[in-house]
Structure formats: C-alpha cells, structure tokens
Amino acid sequence: MASDRKLEHIKLALDSQTKLSEQDLRFNYEPMLSAHPENPDLSIRFIGKTMRTPIWVSSMTGGTGMAQQINRNIARACREFGMGMGLGSCRKILFDKTDWADFDFRDEIGEDQPFWANLGIAQIEELLHSNSIQAVVDMVGELRADGLIVHVNPLQEWFQPEGNRLKQSPLQTIKELLYRVKIKIIVKEVGQGFGPESLRQLLALPLRAIEFGGYGGTNFSKLEMLRDDQQKLETSLPFAFVGHSASQMVSSINQILKEDSRPACEQIIISGGIHNALDGYFLTSKCQLPSVFGMASSVLKPASESYESLHSFIENQIQVLSLAKAYLKINPDYHG
C-alpha cells in the first residue's frame, strides 16, 4: 500500500542522506534521455567471439580443494550470461593429469564463450629453454581452450619462497613464444599492472589481448610476502605498493594510441581493483581500444558458496551495467 511505503520512507529518510564527499564525479547523470532499460544489448565482439556481457572472470584457482566446483560454477555462469573465462595456472596439469578435472570445462562453458588456459612466464621460459614448448600447445588443444594466457609476475616469483628466477626479460620470452607456437596469446599481470613502456612494447606484439591485472585488487607479490618470515616482510613490503592502477593504464593506452593509432594488439581486459560493474563501465567507456572488464576476487566468494549465489551476483552486475548505459555519461572533466 502507498501509505505503508510512505511510512517506510519516513523511517529511512535519515539513513538515506548522502554527502558531497561521497559523490561519484566520474559520470554525468542524465535522467532525461532514456527509458528504463529492458533487455539492453551489452554485447561486444572480443578475441574472435561475441560476448553478450562485457565481463571477464579473471584467472584464479585450480588444482586444489574446492577449485573444481568453483570453476564449474564460473563456467556455467559464463555460458548462461555470455561472459569470458580465464583459468587459474594450469602448471599442475602440464605433465600430470591428476587434477585435470579442475580445469576441463569446455563442455560447461560451451563453444561460443571465450575459455583460456593459463601459465606463468617462468614456466614458459623454462619450456622454451628445454625445447618442451609443445607440451603447452598440446595442453591448450586437449582443454579445447581458445588460447593461452601468460601471467607475467617477476615480483611475485622473486618474493615467493618457492619462486623461480627469470633468466631473461619477460618481453624476450613472449616474443620467442609467439615465434615458436601458433596458439593465440594473452599477456596479463597479477596485481601490479604494467608501466607505460611495458604497455607500449606489448601493444606492438601480435597478442590477442592484454589483461591489466592492475594495482588495487589482489596483489600476489604481497600475498607471497605474507607467506614468508616477518623480517623479510618488513624489508620487502614497500614493493607491495608499487604498480599501476587500471585507470592509470587506460590513460597510458590512450596516450600511446595518439602516437600509434594502429597497434598490433587491439583488445584489452581491464582488471585489477574493479570492485563493481560501475568501475568496469567507467573504464571500458574511457578506453579507446575495444575492452571488457575482469573481476576475480569479487566473483570468488559467491562462486564458492553456490551457483545460485553466483547467478544472483552476476545478475546484479548486469543490472548495474544496464542502468549505467541508460543514464550515465563519462564526465570529460574528471581526471581522477
């Protein structure tokens, strides 16, 4: 009843106050220009496939505990909502199929959605050096994955107690990989992002996409520091605060495009510190290359609980995207 609603409004009025300090200045709110969205088209043609929703579930987990059910829930949601999925590191199944079921989800996600395998730059360097890179090609083929994500993580490897030492630059390794194999490649960072010169070099390579893995989300270098002893933690911790946010990298990409409007790599997965769909909408709208946005830790919790919980989470993100597309325009004066 209207009277009950009015009473509820009165009770909640004080709790509904907003402050100017909370105002989101990234957008101009334009309430006059659209009806409420109904079945809006959010689709994008990306890395050779049509994604109905511009959300990429970034690489997280595999080969341990609940990973199989988590990944199955994610793959199922990607199929239902038309999203892309990157697997966690596939290192454990490269030569041993004991944990294969934690990664084998092409049937769940379907042929139409992006589904990518994942290995670290240290493993790629080792496999190239030992002339064993065919194992990667075979694994990608057996998973029926669209290609391989190479995560570049020199700081994580350095601070990881069991980490590997890189013998050459990641750029040199990626170039050699592209020369040696015909599979499609995406390169990503793992929580500290890429500086402008790294982005410039990556854009010049025939990659299918660059994934930011920017500062502001899960930082795997810091994660490894926390696993080590306290004395080392105090010495190493400043490195955890070095990096580039997704917003900074979008600005770098746009600046690079002013100098080279036809890069070899023309697609971006904006990830790292994307806490909600509004963050993703802002950055994909601002980026001058075709882009989707990646979410990882925010997806992990509902995916760990149940498929119903994950389904509800994704539905809510899509509603936010739909409303944003209808009523929010990027504020050209915002430079935060």
C-alpha positions as CSV (number, residue, x, y, z in Angstrom):
1,M,0.0,0.0,0.0
2,A,1.1,3.6,-0.7
3,S,0.6,4.6,3.0
4,D,3.0,1.8,4.1
5,R,5.6,2.8,1.6
6,K,5.4,6.4,2.7
7,L,5.8,5.4,6.4
8,E,8.8,3.3,5.4
9,H,10.3,6.3,3.5
10,I,9.9,8.5,6.7
11,K,11.7,5.9,8.8
12,L,14.6,5.5,6.3
13,A,15.0,9.2,5.4
14,L,17.8,9.9,7.8
15,D,19.7,6.8,6.9
16,S,19.4,7.8,3.2
17,Q,21.4,11.0,3.5
18,T,24.4,11.3,1.1
19,K,27.5,13.5,1.5
20,L,29.2,15.6,-1.1
21,S,32.4,13.8,-0.2
22,E,30.8,10.6,-1.5
23,Q,29.8,12.0,-4.8
24,D,30.9,9.9,-7.8
25,L,32.4,12.6,-10.1
26,R,33.3,10.1,-12.9
27,F,29.9,10.4,-14.5
28,N,27.3,12.9,-15.7
29,Y,23.9,11.6,-14.7
30,E,21.4,12.2,-17.5
31,P,17.9,11.2,-16.3
32,M,16.1,12.8,-19.2
33,L,17.5,10.7,-22.1
34,S,16.4,7.1,-21.7
35,A,13.5,4.9,-20.6
36,H,14.2,2.1,-18.1
37,P,16.4,-0.5,-19.8
38,E,14.7,-3.7,-21.0
39,N,16.8,-6.4,-22.5
40,P,19.6,-3.9,-23.4
41,D,22.3,-5.0,-25.8
42,L,25.6,-5.2,-23.8
43,S,27.3,-7.5,-26.4
44,I,30.8,-7.0,-27.7
45,R,32.9,-8.8,-30.3
46,F,36.0,-9.7,-28.4
47,I,39.0,-12.0,-29.2
48,G,37.1,-13.7,-32.0
49,K,33.8,-14.4,-30.1
50,T,30.7,-12.4,-29.3
51,M,30.4,-11.9,-25.5
52,R,26.8,-11.0,-24.5
53,T,28.1,-9.4,-21.3
54,P,31.4,-7.5,-21.2
55,I,32.6,-9.2,-18.1
56,W,35.7,-11.5,-18.0
57,V,36.2,-13.8,-15.0
58,S,39.9,-13.4,-14.4
59,S,42.2,-16.3,-13.7
60,M,42.1,-17.5,-10.1
61,T,42.3,-21.1,-9.0
62,G,42.8,-24.7,-9.9
63,G,44.3,-28.0,-8.6
64,T,43.3,-27.6,-5.0
65,G,40.4,-28.2,-2.7
66,M,37.2,-26.7,-3.9
67,A,38.6,-25.5,-7.2
68,Q,36.7,-27.9,-9.4
69,Q,33.3,-26.8,-8.1
70,I,34.2,-23.1,-8.1
71,N,35.4,-23.3,-11.7
72,R,32.4,-25.3,-12.7
73,N,30.1,-22.7,-11.3
74,I,32.0,-19.9,-13.1
75,A,32.0,-21.8,-16.4
76,R,28.3,-22.4,-16.1
77,A,27.6,-18.7,-15.3
78,C,29.8,-17.6,-18.3
79,R,27.7,-19.8,-20.6
80,E,24.4,-18.5,-19.2
81,F,25.4,-14.8,-19.3
82,G,27.8,-14.8,-22.2
83,M,31.0,-14.0,-20.4
84,G,34.7,-14.9,-20.8
85,M,36.8,-17.0,-18.5
86,G,40.5,-17.4,-17.8
87,L,41.6,-20.5,-15.9
88,G,44.0,-20.3,-13.0
89,S,47.5,-21.5,-13.5
90,C,47.5,-24.8,-15.4
91,R,51.0,-25.7,-14.4
92,K,49.8,-28.8,-12.4
93,I,48.3,-30.4,-15.5
94,L,51.1,-29.7,-18.0
95,F,52.7,-33.1,-17.5
96,D,50.3,-34.8,-15.0
97,K,46.6,-35.1,-15.4
98,T,45.7,-36.0,-11.8
99,D,43.9,-32.6,-11.4
100,W,42.7,-32.4,-15.0
101,A,39.0,-32.2,-13.9
102,D,39.7,-28.9,-12.1
103,F,40.4,-27.3,-15.5
104,D,38.4,-29.2,-18.1
105,F,35.3,-27.0,-18.5
106,R,34.8,-26.5,-22.2
107,D,31.6,-28.6,-22.1
108,E,30.2,-26.4,-19.2
109,I,31.1,-23.1,-20.8
110,G,30.2,-24.1,-24.4
111,E,31.9,-23.4,-27.7
112,D,30.6,-19.8,-28.0
113,Q,32.3,-18.3,-25.0
114,P,36.0,-17.4,-24.5
115,F,37.8,-20.0,-22.5
116,W,41.5,-19.6,-22.0
117,A,44.3,-21.7,-20.3
118,N,47.0,-20.0,-18.2
119,L,50.7,-20.5,-17.4
120,G,53.3,-18.3,-15.7
121,I,56.1,-16.5,-17.6
122,A,58.7,-18.6,-15.6
123,Q,57.2,-21.9,-16.8
124,I,57.2,-20.6,-20.4
125,E,60.8,-19.5,-20.2
126,E,61.8,-23.0,-18.8
127,L,59.8,-24.8,-21.5
128,L,61.3,-22.8,-24.3
129,H,64.8,-23.3,-22.9
130,S,64.3,-27.1,-22.7
131,N,62.6,-27.3,-26.1
132,S,59.4,-28.6,-24.4
133,I,57.0,-25.9,-25.5
134,Q,54.9,-28.4,-27.5
135,A,53.5,-29.5,-24.1
136,V,51.8,-26.2,-23.9
137,V,50.3,-26.5,-27.4
138,D,49.1,-30.0,-26.5
139,M,47.5,-28.9,-23.2
140,V,45.7,-26.0,-24.8
141,G,44.4,-28.3,-27.5
142,E,43.3,-31.0,-25.1
143,L,41.5,-28.4,-22.9
144,R,39.8,-27.1,-26.1
145,A,40.8,-23.7,-24.9
146,D,40.8,-20.7,-27.3
147,G,44.4,-19.9,-26.4
148,L,46.9,-19.3,-23.6
149,I,47.1,-16.5,-21.0
150,V,50.7,-15.9,-19.9
151,H,50.8,-14.2,-16.5
152,V,53.8,-12.0,-16.0
153,N,54.8,-11.9,-12.4
154,P,58.5,-11.2,-11.8
155,L,58.0,-9.6,-8.3
156,Q,55.7,-12.5,-7.2
157,E,58.3,-15.0,-8.3
158,W,61.1,-13.1,-6.5
159,F,59.2,-12.9,-3.2
160,Q,57.7,-16.4,-3.4
161,P,59.7,-18.8,-1.2
162,E,59.4,-21.5,-3.9
163,G,59.7,-19.0,-6.7
164,N,61.7,-19.3,-9.9
165,R,64.3,-16.8,-11.1
166,L,63.9,-15.4,-14.6
167,K,67.0,-15.6,-16.8
168,Q,65.7,-13.2,-19.4
169,S,63.2,-10.4,-19.7
170,P,59.5,-11.4,-20.0
171,L,59.3,-9.4,-23.2
172,Q,62.0,-11.6,-24.8
173,T,60.3,-14.8,-23.6
174,I,56.9,-13.6,-25.0
175,K,58.5,-12.7,-28.4
176,E,60.1,-16.2,-28.6
177,L,56.8,-17.8,-27.6
178,L,55.0,-16.0,-30.4
179,Y,57.6,-17.1,-32.9
180,R,57.6,-20.7,-31.8
181,V,53.9,-21.5,-31.5
182,K,50.8,-20.7,-33.4
183,I,48.3,-20.6,-30.5
184,K,46.7,-17.4,-29.5
185,I,48.3,-15.5,-26.6
186,I,47.0,-13.0,-24.0
187,V,49.5,-11.5,-21.5
188,K,48.5,-10.4,-18.0
189,E,50.0,-9.1,-14.8
190,V,49.0,-10.3,-11.4
191,G,48.2,-7.3,-9.2
192,Q,50.7,-4.5,-10.0
193,G,49.9,-3.8,-13.6
194,F,52.1,-2.6,-16.4
195,G,54.0,0.7,-16.7
196,P,53.7,2.8,-19.9
197,E,56.8,1.4,-21.6
198,S,55.7,-2.2,-20.9
199,L,52.3,-1.4,-22.4
200,R,53.9,0.2,-25.5
201,Q,56.0,-2.9,-26.1
202,L,53.1,-5.3,-25.6
203,L,50.8,-3.3,-27.9
204,A,53.4,-3.7,-30.6
205,L,53.2,-7.6,-30.4
206,P,50.5,-9.7,-32.2
207,L,48.8,-10.6,-29.0
208,R,45.0,-11.3,-28.9
209,A,44.7,-9.1,-25.8
210,I,46.5,-7.5,-22.8
211,E,45.0,-8.0,-19.4
212,F,46.0,-5.3,-16.9
213,G,45.9,-7.2,-13.5
214,G,46.3,-3.7,-12.1
215,Y,47.2,-2.3,-8.7
216,G,44.2,-2.1,-6.3
217,G,43.0,-5.6,-6.4
218,T,44.6,-8.9,-5.1
219,N,48.3,-8.4,-5.1
220,F,50.1,-11.7,-5.4
221,S,53.5,-10.2,-4.6
222,K,52.1,-9.1,-1.2
223,L,50.5,-12.5,-0.8
224,E,53.8,-14.2,-1.2
225,M,55.5,-11.7,1.2
226,L,52.9,-12.6,3.9
227,R,53.9,-16.3,3.5
228,D,57.5,-15.5,4.3
229,D,59.1,-14.7,7.6
230,Q,58.4,-11.4,9.4
231,Q,61.9,-9.9,9.0
232,K,61.8,-10.4,5.2
233,L,58.2,-9.0,5.2
234,E,59.3,-5.7,6.8
235,T,62.1,-5.3,4.2
236,S,60.1,-6.3,1.2
237,L,56.7,-4.7,1.9
238,P,57.4,-1.4,0.1
239,F,57.4,-3.3,-3.2
240,A,53.7,-4.2,-2.5
241,F,52.8,-0.6,-3.0
242,V,54.5,-0.2,-6.4
243,G,52.4,-0.5,-9.5
244,H,49.8,1.0,-11.9
245,S,46.1,1.1,-11.4
246,A,43.6,0.1,-14.1
247,S,42.7,3.8,-14.5
248,Q,46.3,4.8,-15.0
249,M,46.8,2.1,-17.6
250,V,43.8,3.1,-19.6
251,S,45.3,6.6,-19.7
252,S,48.6,5.2,-20.8
253,I,46.9,3.2,-23.5
254,N,45.1,6.2,-24.8
255,Q,48.3,8.3,-24.8
256,I,50.2,5.6,-26.7
257,L,47.4,5.5,-29.3
258,K,48.0,9.2,-30.0
259,E,51.4,8.2,-31.3
260,D,50.4,4.8,-32.9
261,S,46.8,4.5,-33.9
262,R,47.2,1.0,-35.3
263,P,48.8,-1.2,-32.7
264,A,49.3,-4.9,-33.4
265,C,47.4,-5.8,-30.2
266,E,44.0,-4.1,-30.2
267,Q,42.0,-5.5,-27.3
268,I,42.2,-5.0,-23.6
269,I,40.9,-6.8,-20.5
270,I,40.7,-4.2,-17.8
271,S,41.2,-5.9,-14.4
272,G,42.7,-5.1,-11.0
273,G,40.7,-3.1,-8.5
274,I,37.4,-3.5,-10.4
275,H,35.1,-3.7,-7.4
276,N,31.8,-3.5,-9.2
277,A,30.2,-3.1,-12.6
278,L,30.2,0.7,-12.4
279,D,34.0,0.7,-12.1
280,G,34.1,-1.6,-15.2
281,Y,31.6,0.6,-17.1
282,F,33.7,3.7,-16.5
283,L,37.0,2.3,-17.6
284,T,35.7,0.4,-20.7
285,S,33.9,3.5,-21.8
286,K,37.1,5.6,-21.3
287,C,39.4,3.1,-23.1
288,Q,40.0,3.8,-26.8
289,L,40.6,0.2,-27.6
290,P,37.8,-2.5,-27.5
291,S,37.7,-3.7,-24.0
292,V,35.9,-5.8,-21.4
293,F,36.5,-5.7,-17.6
294,G,37.7,-8.5,-15.5
295,M,36.6,-9.5,-12.0
296,A,38.3,-12.1,-9.8
297,S,38.1,-11.9,-6.0
298,S,34.6,-10.4,-6.1
299,V,33.4,-13.4,-8.1
300,L,35.3,-16.0,-5.9
301,K,33.0,-15.6,-2.8
302,P,29.7,-16.2,-4.5
303,A,31.2,-18.9,-6.7
304,S,32.5,-20.7,-3.6
305,E,29.0,-20.6,-2.0
306,S,26.7,-22.0,-4.7
307,Y,25.7,-21.5,-8.3
308,E,22.6,-19.7,-7.1
309,S,24.7,-17.1,-5.2
310,L,26.9,-16.6,-8.2
311,H,23.9,-16.3,-10.5
312,S,22.4,-13.6,-8.3
313,F,25.7,-11.7,-8.2
314,I,26.2,-11.7,-11.9
315,E,22.5,-10.7,-12.5
316,N,23.0,-7.7,-10.2
317,Q,26.2,-6.6,-12.1
318,I,24.3,-6.8,-15.4
319,Q,21.5,-4.6,-14.0
320,V,24.1,-2.1,-12.9
321,L,25.6,-2.1,-16.4
322,S,22.2,-1.7,-18.0
323,L,21.3,1.3,-15.8
324,A,24.7,2.9,-16.3
325,K,24.4,2.6,-20.1
326,A,21.0,4.2,-20.0
327,Y,21.7,7.1,-17.6
328,L,25.4,7.7,-17.1
329,K,27.8,9.5,-19.5
330,I,31.5,9.9,-18.8
331,N,32.4,13.2,-17.3
332,P,35.0,14.7,-19.6
333,D,36.2,17.0,-16.8
334,Y,37.0,14.1,-14.4
335,H,40.7,13.3,-14.2
336,G,40.9,11.3,-11.0
